[in-house]
């Protein structure tokens, strides 16, 4: 059986992934998501420094950003196991989009305070810690097992490509439209990603009435 799977995997080409329509929808969502994150990577750091005037605050914010992954991600897989992974991912993206949009709007209005930024950042990262295991768990439902090696490699390459595009365009976006608009673009990518994910047919059923 293992040898048969290996032969099937070798027979596949990357263009065969195009036949996996539901998986390609997931890849489109991931690409949009990573593009927004890459813009935010630059804009968020500049915003924190502009808001606080302190490099130490930048370090504190990024420490808080990493904290939910340490605290919650080890348990997140078990939490989302009985849930509809598609709904978990979409809900997490919508929640993150709203948190990022609130951050941008408050910043543009001059109402954003460092303590509030810490809270919104923690909320954003907590939602991400739920989305990651759900995103991994849904792949076997969308992609033929023999295509896993190509699918994983394509996903990695696509994310790196969108990261480079996002980082490359961040300076132009910030220069032309400002930090607030750049962060709003990141918020919009979360909503677009959620819409793409909701369009996926993962053939899942919820357990005990949960998501």
Buried (B, 14 or more C-beta within 10 A) or exposed (E): EEEEEEEEBEEBEEEBBEEBEBBBBBBBBBBBBBBBBBBBBBBBBBBBBEBBEEEEBBEBBBEBBEBBBEBBBEEBBEBBEEBBBBBBBBBBBBBBBBBBBBBBBBBBEEEBEBEEBBBBBBBBBBBBBBBBBBBEBBBEBBBBEBBBEBBEEBBEEBBEEBBEBBBEBBEEBBEEEBBBBBBBBBBBBBBBBBBBBBEBEBEBEEEEEEB
